[in-house]
Amino acid sequence: MDTLFHGIRFPDKIGGNLPGVHYIRDVADANSLISSLEKAKKVVVVGGGYIGMEVAAAAVGWKLDTTIIFPEDHLMTRLFTPSLAQKYEQLYQDYGVKFVKGASIKNLEAGSDGRVAGVKLENGSTIEADTVVVGIGAKPAVSPFERVGLSSAVGGIEVDGQFRTRVPGIFAIGDVAAFPLKIYNRIARVEHVDHARRSAQHCVKSLVTAHTATYDYLPYFYSRVFEYEGSQRKVWWQFFGDNVGETVEVGNFDPKVATLWIDSGKLKGVFLESGSPEEFQLLPKLARSQPSIDKAKLEKASSVEEALEIAKASLQVEAQV
């Protein structure tokens, strides 16, 4: 089960289904958006997460007037620290993207032709738009499966390490599965294509072979934007692990920056922008090993390269212990 995921939509009564308003949940939605963007002049993207960031980067790349609106204080609040978000926000602004942060939407307004013409905010202001993309999250549509067993903690369908539900013969994978995240000893639900693919592979392997190993997933997120020809600056970041604890940020975003999460003296998560192939390959090793690391030493690192060398050395020390 991995089609049971509904994008959160604006209600009809506030203009959520006006022509020109888009939600992206499948290929047909993406194709419809591209058709709109080919005719668009002013695009408003609602939401400061993955979809918001990636659609805004594409729209401004098409030389369209682009505004992102979101209620939070900064982009990607589920992952980015305020400092990290500020760097990306500045880059987007350099490309021409406008931000309206901390904003609540009252309704979407229609023009005389019946198409969306603007986004009205609770503060009374209106932002003109002929195309609106809503990326405000999604939720698992699992209420029909209560008998199978639902997780009250994280939502989704409760499964074991082979993605079996409590009902024999019924399995759940991908975004809707509330599974044991072995590395952190907690139940989790992960909304990412990497987990969707790996959980499917693990489930099928368990079904067709005598494979009984528990799914051992390492959380992983990435994004690549501004990669079109003529772009002044390409963006490609990767994150592995758990964003818990204190953070150390290294690098000036020219183009590299790294953020490392340290909890109880151990490296828990690591984020890297514009890394080399070798540096990106190091990240999952660090996140999975969770080595003890000297935070004070990391804070003194003068470059991303130096910080990663310190982390790599802590990995080697851990292996010798």
C-alpha positions as CSV (number, residue, x, y, z in Angstrom):
1,M,0.0,0.0,0.0
2,D,1.7,3.2,-1.1
3,T,-1.1,5.0,-3.0
4,L,-3.0,5.9,0.2
5,F,-1.5,9.3,0.5
6,H,-3.5,12.5,-0.1
7,G,-2.1,15.9,-0.6
8,I,-3.6,18.5,1.7
9,R,-5.8,20.7,-0.4
10,F,-7.4,24.1,0.2
11,P,-11.2,23.8,0.6
12,D,-13.5,24.7,-2.4
13,K,-15.0,27.6,-0.4
14,I,-11.7,29.4,-0.3
15,G,-10.9,28.8,-3.9
16,G,-8.9,25.5,-3.6
17,N,-10.2,24.2,-6.9
18,L,-10.1,27.3,-9.1
19,P,-8.5,26.8,-12.5
20,G,-4.8,27.6,-12.2
21,V,-4.5,26.1,-8.7
22,H,-2.2,23.0,-8.7
23,Y,-1.4,20.2,-6.3
24,I,1.4,17.8,-7.1
25,R,0.8,14.2,-6.2
26,D,1.4,12.3,-9.4
27,V,2.8,12.6,-13.0
28,A,-0.5,13.9,-14.4
29,D,-0.4,16.7,-11.8
30,A,3.2,17.6,-12.8
31,N,2.2,17.6,-16.5
32,S,-0.7,19.9,-15.8
33,L,1.5,22.3,-13.9
34,I,4.0,22.4,-16.8
35,S,1.2,23.3,-19.2
36,S,0.2,26.2,-16.8
37,L,3.7,27.4,-16.4
38,E,4.1,27.7,-20.1
39,K,1.4,30.4,-20.1
40,A,2.0,31.8,-16.7
41,K,3.4,35.2,-15.7
42,K,3.0,35.4,-11.9
43,V,3.4,32.2,-9.9
44,V,2.7,31.9,-6.2
45,V,4.0,28.8,-4.4
46,V,2.3,28.0,-1.1
47,G,4.5,26.1,1.3
48,G,8.2,26.3,2.3
49,G,9.0,22.6,2.2
50,Y,10.4,20.3,-0.5
51,I,7.7,21.0,-3.1
52,G,7.7,24.7,-2.4
53,M,11.5,25.0,-2.8
54,E,11.7,22.9,-5.9
55,V,8.8,24.4,-7.8
56,A,9.9,27.9,-7.0
57,A,13.4,27.2,-8.3
58,A,11.9,25.8,-11.5
59,A,9.5,28.7,-12.0
60,V,12.1,31.4,-11.5
61,G,14.3,29.5,-13.9
62,W,11.6,30.0,-16.5
63,K,11.9,33.7,-15.8
64,L,8.5,33.9,-14.1
65,D,7.6,36.3,-11.3
66,T,7.7,33.9,-8.3
67,T,6.7,34.3,-4.7
68,I,6.8,31.7,-1.9
69,I,4.3,32.0,1.0
70,F,4.5,30.0,4.1
71,P,3.4,30.4,7.8
72,E,6.8,29.4,9.4
73,D,9.8,31.6,10.1
74,H,12.0,30.0,7.5
75,L,12.3,27.4,4.8
76,M,12.3,23.6,5.4
77,T,11.6,23.8,9.1
78,R,11.6,20.0,9.4
79,L,15.3,19.9,8.5
80,F,17.0,23.2,8.1
81,T,18.4,25.2,11.0
82,P,17.5,28.9,10.9
83,S,21.0,29.7,9.8
84,L,21.0,27.1,7.0
85,A,17.6,28.3,5.8
86,Q,18.8,31.9,5.7
87,K,21.5,31.0,3.3
88,Y,19.1,29.2,0.9
89,E,16.6,32.0,1.2
90,Q,19.2,34.6,0.2
91,L,20.2,32.4,-2.8
92,Y,16.6,32.2,-3.9
93,Q,16.2,35.9,-3.5
94,D,19.4,36.4,-5.6
95,Y,17.6,34.4,-8.3
96,G,14.5,36.7,-8.0
97,V,12.2,34.6,-5.8
98,K,10.2,36.7,-3.3
99,F,9.3,35.5,0.2
100,V,6.3,36.1,2.4
101,K,7.1,34.4,5.7
102,G,4.9,34.0,8.7
103,A,1.8,34.4,6.6
104,S,-1.7,32.8,6.8
105,I,-3.9,32.6,3.7
106,K,-7.5,33.7,3.9
107,N,-8.6,32.6,0.4
108,L,-7.6,32.4,-3.3
109,E,-9.3,35.0,-5.5
110,A,-10.8,34.4,-8.9
111,G,-10.6,36.9,-11.8
112,S,-13.4,37.8,-14.3
113,D,-12.5,34.7,-16.3
114,G,-13.0,32.4,-13.3
115,R,-9.3,31.5,-13.1
116,V,-7.2,32.2,-10.0
117,A,-6.0,35.8,-9.9
118,G,-4.6,36.3,-6.5
119,V,-3.8,35.0,-3.0
120,K,-5.5,37.0,-0.2
121,L,-3.7,36.9,3.1
122,E,-5.2,37.2,6.6
123,N,-3.5,40.6,7.0
124,G,-5.7,41.9,4.2
125,S,-3.0,42.1,1.5
126,T,-3.3,40.3,-1.9
127,I,-0.5,38.8,-4.0
128,E,-1.4,38.6,-7.7
129,A,-1.0,35.2,-9.3
130,D,-2.2,33.5,-12.5
131,T,-0.8,30.1,-11.3
132,V,-0.8,28.9,-7.7
133,V,1.0,25.7,-6.6
134,V,0.0,24.4,-3.2
135,G,2.6,22.2,-1.4
136,I,1.5,22.2,2.2
137,G,2.1,18.5,2.9
138,A,0.2,15.3,2.7
139,K,-1.4,12.8,5.1
140,P,-1.9,9.1,4.9
141,A,-5.5,8.2,4.0
142,V,-5.6,5.1,6.2
143,S,-8.9,5.4,8.1
144,P,-10.4,2.5,6.2
145,F,-7.6,0.2,7.5
146,E,-8.3,0.5,11.3
147,R,-8.8,-3.3,11.5
148,V,-5.3,-3.7,10.1
149,G,-3.8,-1.6,12.9
150,L,-3.0,2.1,12.9
151,S,-0.2,4.0,14.7
152,S,-1.6,6.8,16.9
153,A,2.0,8.1,17.4
154,V,3.0,8.8,13.8
155,G,-0.1,8.0,11.8
156,G,0.1,5.3,9.1
157,I,-0.4,1.6,9.2
158,E,1.6,-0.3,11.9
159,V,4.0,-2.9,10.5
160,D,6.9,-5.0,11.7
161,G,10.5,-5.1,10.3
162,Q,9.2,-7.1,7.3
163,F,6.3,-4.7,6.6
164,R,3.7,-7.2,7.8
165,T,0.6,-5.8,9.4
166,R,-1.2,-7.5,12.3
167,V,-3.5,-9.2,9.7
168,P,-1.7,-12.2,7.9
169,G,-1.2,-11.6,4.2
170,I,-1.6,-7.8,4.4
171,F,1.5,-5.6,4.1
172,A,2.1,-1.9,4.0
173,I,5.1,-0.1,2.5
174,G,6.3,3.4,1.7
175,D,4.8,6.6,3.1
176,V,1.9,5.0,4.9
177,A,4.0,2.4,6.8
178,A,4.6,3.1,10.5
179,F,7.7,0.9,10.8
180,P,10.4,0.2,13.5
181,L,13.3,2.6,12.7
182,K,15.9,0.2,14.0
183,I,18.9,2.6,14.2
184,Y,17.0,5.0,16.5
185,N,14.8,2.4,18.3
186,R,11.5,4.2,17.5
187,I,8.5,3.9,15.3
188,A,8.6,6.2,12.3
189,R,6.9,7.1,9.0
190,V,9.2,8.4,6.3
191,E,7.9,10.4,3.3
192,H,10.6,10.0,0.8
193,V,11.2,8.2,-2.5
194,D,14.3,6.4,-1.2
195,H,12.4,4.8,1.6
196,A,9.5,4.0,-0.7
197,R,11.8,2.0,-3.0
198,R,13.8,0.3,-0.2
199,S,10.8,-0.7,1.8
200,A,9.2,-2.2,-1.3
201,Q,12.4,-4.2,-2.1
202,H,12.7,-5.4,1.5
203,C,9.0,-6.4,1.7
204,V,9.2,-8.4,-1.6
205,K,12.4,-10.1,-0.6
206,S,10.7,-11.2,2.7
207,L,7.8,-12.5,0.7
208,V,9.6,-14.5,-1.9
209,T,12.6,-15.8,0.1
210,A,13.4,-17.0,3.6
211,H,14.7,-13.5,4.3
212,T,13.8,-12.5,7.8
213,A,16.1,-9.6,8.6
214,T,14.6,-6.4,10.1
215,Y,14.4,-3.4,7.8
216,D,17.4,-1.2,8.8
217,Y,16.8,2.2,7.2
218,L,19.0,5.2,7.5
219,P,17.0,8.4,6.9
220,Y,18.2,10.2,3.8
221,F,17.0,13.3,2.1
222,Y,18.3,15.3,-0.9
223,S,17.5,18.0,-3.3
224,R,18.9,19.3,-6.6
225,V,17.7,22.6,-8.1
226,F,18.9,25.4,-10.4
227,E,20.6,22.8,-12.5
228,Y,19.4,24.1,-15.8
229,E,21.8,25.4,-18.5
230,G,22.9,29.0,-17.8
231,S,22.2,28.8,-14.1
232,Q,24.6,31.0,-12.1
233,R,24.7,28.5,-9.2
234,K,23.6,24.8,-9.0
235,V,22.3,23.5,-5.7
236,W,22.7,19.9,-4.6
237,W,22.4,18.9,-1.0
238,Q,22.2,15.6,0.9
239,F,21.3,14.8,4.5
240,F,21.7,11.5,6.4
241,G,20.7,10.6,9.9
242,D,18.7,12.3,12.6
243,N,18.5,16.1,13.1
244,V,18.5,16.0,16.9
245,G,20.8,17.7,19.4
246,E,23.1,20.7,19.0
247,T,24.4,21.8,15.6
248,V,27.7,22.9,14.2
249,E,27.7,24.8,10.9
250,V,30.9,25.0,8.8
251,G,31.5,26.7,5.5
252,N,30.4,30.0,3.9
253,F,28.0,28.6,1.2
254,D,30.4,29.5,-1.5
255,P,29.4,26.9,-2.6
256,K,29.9,24.4,0.3
257,V,28.2,24.4,3.7
258,A,27.9,21.6,6.2
259,T,25.7,21.2,9.3
260,L,26.4,18.4,11.8
261,W,24.0,17.4,14.6
262,I,25.6,16.2,17.8
263,D,23.6,14.6,20.7
264,S,25.3,13.4,23.9
265,G,28.7,13.7,22.3
266,K,27.8,11.5,19.3
267,L,27.4,12.6,15.7
268,K,23.7,11.9,14.8
269,G,23.1,13.7,11.5
270,V,25.1,15.4,8.7
271,F,24.0,17.8,5.9
272,L,26.3,18.8,3.0
273,E,25.8,21.2,0.2
274,S,27.8,20.9,-3.0
275,G,30.0,18.0,-1.8
276,S,32.4,16.0,-3.9
277,P,31.4,12.4,-4.7
278,E,33.8,11.2,-2.0
279,E,32.4,13.6,0.6
280,F,28.8,12.6,-0.2
281,Q,29.8,8.9,0.2
282,L,31.2,9.7,3.6
283,L,27.9,11.0,5.0
284,P,25.9,7.7,5.4
285,K,29.0,6.1,7.0
286,L,29.1,8.9,9.6
287,A,25.4,8.9,10.2
288,R,25.1,5.1,10.6
289,S,28.2,4.8,12.8
290,Q,27.3,7.7,15.1
291,P,30.9,8.2,16.3
292,S,31.8,10.2,19.3
293,I,33.0,13.6,18.1
294,D,34.7,16.6,19.6
295,K,32.3,19.5,19.1
296,A,34.8,22.2,20.1
297,K,37.2,20.9,17.5
298,L,34.5,20.9,14.9
299,E,33.6,24.5,15.7
300,K,37.2,25.6,15.1
301,A,37.3,24.0,11.6
302,S,38.0,26.6,9.0
303,S,36.4,24.8,6.1
304,V,33.9,22.1,5.2
305,E,36.8,19.9,4.1
306,E,38.5,20.2,7.5
307,A,35.3,19.5,9.4
308,L,34.7,16.3,7.3
309,E,38.3,15.2,8.0
310,I,37.7,15.6,11.7
311,A,34.5,13.6,11.4
312,K,36.2,10.9,9.3
313,A,39.0,10.6,11.9
314,S,36.4,10.1,14.6
315,L,35.0,7.3,12.5
316,Q,38.4,5.6,12.4
317,V,38.9,6.0,16.2
318,E,35.5,4.4,16.7
319,A,36.5,1.5,14.5
320,Q,39.7,0.9,16.6
321,V,37.8,0.9,20.0
